[in-house]
Amino acid sequence: MKVSIKKFDVDMEVKNKGIEMEIRKPNGDFMGDVVLTKTKLIWCKGQTGRQNGESVTWEKFIEWMETR
């Protein structure tokens, strides 16, 4: 995967607007964006905007990762 930061509106800690990263397949096909905020992660498949993306709290994400 190719992961690149699209917008870097951060000082030292993630603020409310968060960090937006663009996700592409190795061949360059665009998959979507991941938005990291101080309260959650948001997956925006394709051209989905962050307001319509699928979100998960950090607590739920960590729980999911630790049960694998």
C-alpha distances in whole Angstrom, upper triangle without the diagonal:
4,6,10,13,15,18,20,23,24,26,26,25,23,26,26,24,21,18,16,12,10,7,6,5,5,9,9,10,10,10,12,12,13,16,18,21,24,25,22,18,18,15,16,15,15,18,19,21,21,24,23,20,20,21,21,23,22,25,24,20,22,24,21,19,22,24,21
4,7,10,12,15,17,20,21,24,24,24,22,24,25,22,20,16,14,10,8,6,5,6,6,9,8,10,9,10,11,11,12,15,17,20,23,25,22,18,18,15,16,15,15,17,19,20,20,24,23,20,20,21,22,24,23,26,25,21,23,26,23,21,24,26,24
4,7,9,12,14,17,18,20,20,20,18,20,21,19,16,12,10,7,6,5,7,9,10,12,11,12,10,10,10,9,9,12,13,17,20,21,19,15,15,13,14,14,14,16,17,18,17,21,21,18,18,19,19,21,20,23,23,19,20,23,22,20,23,25,23
4,6,9,10,14,15,18,18,18,17,19,20,17,14,11,9,5,5,7,9,12,12,14,12,13,11,12,11,9,10,12,13,16,19,21,19,16,16,14,15,15,15,16,17,17,17,21,21,18,20,20,21,22,21,24,24,21,22,26,24,22,25,27,26
4,6,7,10,11,14,15,15,13,15,16,14,11,7,6,4,6,9,12,15,16,18,15,16,14,14,12,9,9,10,11,14,16,19,17,14,14,14,14,16,16,16,17,16,15,19,20,18,19,18,20,20,19,23,23,20,22,25,24,22,26,28,27
4,7,10,12,15,17,17,15,16,16,13,11,8,6,5,6,10,12,16,17,18,15,16,13,14,11,9,10,10,12,14,17,19,18,15,14,14,13,15,15,14,15,14,13,17,18,17,19,19,20,21,21,25,25,22,24,27,26,25,28,30,29
4,6,9,12,15,15,12,13,13,10,9,6,6,7,9,13,16,19,21,22,19,19,16,17,14,11,11,10,11,13,15,18,17,15,15,15,15,17,17,16,16,14,13,17,19,17,19,19,21,21,21,24,25,22,24,28,27,26,29,31,31
4,6,9,11,11,10,11,12,10,8,6,7,9,12,15,18,21,23,25,21,22,19,20,17,14,13,11,11,12,14,17,17,16,16,17,17,20,20,19,19,17,16,19,21,19,21,20,21,21,20,24,25,22,23,27,27,25,28,31,30
4,7,10,10,8,8,10,7,7,7,9,12,15,18,21,25,26,28,25,25,22,22,19,15,14,12,11,11,13,16,16,16,16,18,18,21,22,21,20,17,15,18,21,20,21,20,21,20,19,23,25,23,24,27,27,27,29,32,32
4,6,6,6,6,10,9,7,7,10,13,16,19,23,26,27,29,26,27,24,24,21,17,15,13,11,10,11,15,16,16,17,19,20,23,24,23,23,20,17,20,23,21,22,20,21,19,18,21,23,21,22,26,26,25,27,30,30
4,6,7,8,12,12,10,11,14,16,20,23,26,29,30,32,29,30,28,27,24,21,19,16,14,13,13,16,18,18,20,23,24,27,28,27,26,24,21,23,26,25,26,23,23,22,20,23,25,24,24,27,28,27,29,32,32
4,7,9,13,13,12,12,15,17,21,23,26,29,30,33,30,31,28,28,25,21,19,17,14,13,12,16,17,18,20,23,24,27,29,28,28,25,22,25,27,25,26,23,22,21,18,21,24,22,22,25,26,25,26,30,30
4,6,10,11,9,10,14,16,20,22,25,28,30,32,30,30,28,26,24,20,17,14,11,10,8,12,14,15,17,20,22,25,27,27,26,23,20,22,25,23,23,20,19,17,15,18,20,19,19,22,23,22,24,27,28
4,7,8,6,7,11,13,17,19,23,26,28,30,28,28,25,23,20,17,14,11,8,6,6,9,11,12,14,17,19,22,24,23,22,19,16,18,21,19,19,16,16,14,13,16,18,17,17,21,22,21,23,26,26
4,6,5,8,12,15,18,21,25,28,30,32,29,29,26,25,21,18,15,12,9,7,6,9,11,13,14,18,19,22,24,23,21,19,15,17,20,19,19,17,17,15,14,17,20,19,19,23,24,23,25,28,29
4,5,9,12,15,18,21,25,28,30,32,29,29,25,24,20,17,14,11,9,6,6,8,10,12,13,16,17,21,23,21,19,16,13,14,17,16,17,14,15,14,14,17,19,18,20,22,23,23,25,28,29
4,7,9,13,15,18,22,25,28,30,26,26,22,21,18,14,12,9,8,6,9,10,11,12,12,15,15,19,20,18,17,13,10,12,15,14,16,14,16,15,15,19,20,19,21,24,24,24,27,29,29
4,7,10,13,16,20,23,25,27,24,24,21,19,16,12,10,6,5,4,7,9,9,9,10,13,14,17,19,18,17,14,11,13,16,14,15,13,14,13,13,17,18,16,18,21,21,21,24,26,26
4,7,10,13,16,20,22,24,21,21,18,17,14,10,8,6,5,7,9,12,11,10,10,12,13,16,17,17,16,14,11,14,17,14,16,14,15,15,14,18,19,17,18,22,21,20,23,26,26
4,7,10,13,17,19,21,18,18,14,14,10,7,6,4,6,9,12,14,12,10,9,10,10,13,14,13,13,11,9,13,15,12,14,13,15,16,16,20,20,17,19,22,22,21,24,26,26
4,6,10,13,15,17,14,15,12,11,9,5,5,6,8,11,15,16,14,11,10,10,10,12,13,13,13,13,12,15,16,14,15,15,16,17,17,20,20,17,19,22,21,20,23,25,24
4,7,10,13,14,11,11,8,8,6,5,7,9,12,15,18,19,17,13,12,10,10,10,10,11,12,12,12,16,16,14,15,16,18,20,19,23,22,19,22,24,22,21,25,27,25
4,7,10,11,9,9,6,6,5,6,7,11,13,17,20,21,18,14,13,10,10,9,9,12,13,14,14,18,17,14,15,16,18,20,20,23,22,18,21,23,21,20,23,25,23
4,6,8,5,5,4,5,7,9,11,14,17,20,24,24,21,18,16,13,12,11,10,13,15,16,17,21,20,17,18,19,21,23,23,26,25,22,24,26,23,22,26,27,24
4,5,5,5,7,7,10,12,14,18,20,23,26,27,24,20,19,15,15,13,12,15,17,19,20,24,22,19,20,21,23,25,25,28,26,23,25,27,24,22,26,26,24
4,5,7,10,11,13,15,17,20,22,26,29,29,26,23,22,19,19,17,16,19,21,23,23,27,26,23,23,25,26,28,27,30,29,25,27,29,26,24,27,28,25
4,6,9,11,14,16,19,22,24,28,31,32,29,25,24,20,20,17,16,18,21,23,24,28,26,24,25,27,28,31,30,33,31,28,30,32,29,27,31,31,28
4,6,9,12,14,16,20,22,26,29,30,27,23,21,18,17,15,13,15,18,20,22,25,24,22,23,25,26,29,29,32,30,27,29,31,28,27,31,32,29
4,6,9,12,15,19,22,25,28,29,26,22,20,16,15,12,10,13,15,18,20,23,21,19,20,23,25,28,28,31,29,26,28,30,27,26,30,31,28
4,6,9,12,15,18,22,25,26,22,19,16,13,11,9,7,9,12,14,16,19,18,16,17,19,22,25,25,28,26,23,26,28,25,25,28,29,27
4,7,10,13,16,20,23,23,20,16,14,10,9,6,5,9,10,13,14,17,15,13,14,16,18,21,22,25,23,20,23,25,22,21,25,26,24
4,7,10,13,16,20,20,17,13,10,7,5,4,4,7,8,10,10,14,12,10,11,13,16,19,20,23,21,18,21,23,21,21,25,25,24
4,6,10,13,17,17,14,10,8,6,5,7,7,8,8,9,8,12,12,9,11,12,14,17,17,20,19,17,20,22,20,20,23,25,23
4,7,10,13,14,10,7,6,5,6,9,11,12,11,10,9,12,12,9,10,10,11,13,13,17,16,13,16,19,17,17,20,22,21
4,6,10,11,8,6,5,7,8,11,13,13,12,10,7,11,12,9,10,9,11,12,12,16,16,13,16,19,18,18,21,23,23
4,7,8,6,5,7,9,11,14,17,17,15,14,10,13,15,12,12,10,10,10,9,13,14,12,14,17,16,16,19,21,21
4,5,5,6,8,12,13,17,19,19,17,15,11,13,15,13,13,10,11,9,9,13,14,13,14,17,18,18,20,23,23
4,6,8,11,15,17,20,23,23,20,18,15,16,18,16,16,12,12,9,8,11,14,13,14,17,18,18,20,22,23
4,7,10,14,16,20,23,22,20,18,14,14,16,15,14,10,9,6,6,9,11,11,12,14,16,17,18,20,22
4,7,10,13,16,19,19,17,15,12,13,14,12,10,7,6,4,5,8,9,8,11,13,13,14,17,18,20
4,7,10,13,16,17,14,13,10,12,13,10,8,6,5,6,7,10,10,8,11,13,13,13,16,18,18
4,6,10,13,13,11,10,7,9,9,6,5,4,7,9,10,13,12,11,14,16,15,16,19,20,20
4,6,9,11,9,9,8,10,9,5,5,6,9,12,13,16,14,12,15,17,15,16,19,20,20
4,6,7,5,6,6,9,7,5,7,9,12,15,16,19,18,16,19,21,19,20,23,24,23
4,6,6,9,9,12,10,7,8,11,14,18,19,22,20,18,21,22,20,20,24,24,23
4,6,9,11,13,11,10,12,15,18,21,22,25,23,21,24,26,23,24,28,28,26
4,6,9,12,10,10,13,15,19,22,23,26,25,23,26,28,26,26,30,30,29
4,7,8,6,6,9,12,16,19,21,24,22,20,24,26,23,24,28,29,28
4,5,5,6,10,12,15,18,20,23,22,20,24,26,24,25,28,29,29
4,5,5,8,9,12,14,16,19,18,17,21,23,21,22,26,27,27
4,6,9,9,13,15,17,20,19,19,22,24,23,24,27,28,28
4,7,9,13,15,18,21,19,18,22,23,22,23,27,27,27
4,6,10,13,15,18,16,15,19,20,18,20,23,24,24
4,7,10,13,15,13,12,16,17,15,17,20,20,20
4,7,10,12,10,10,13,14,13,15,18,19,19
4,7,8,6,6,10,11,10,12,15,16,17
4,5,5,6,9,10,11,12,14,16,17
4,6,5,6,8,10,10,12,14,16
4,5,5,6,9,10,11,12,15
4,5,5,6,9,10,11,13
4,5,5,6,9,10,11
4,5,5,6,9,10
4,6,5,6,9
4,6,5,7
4,6,6
4,6
4
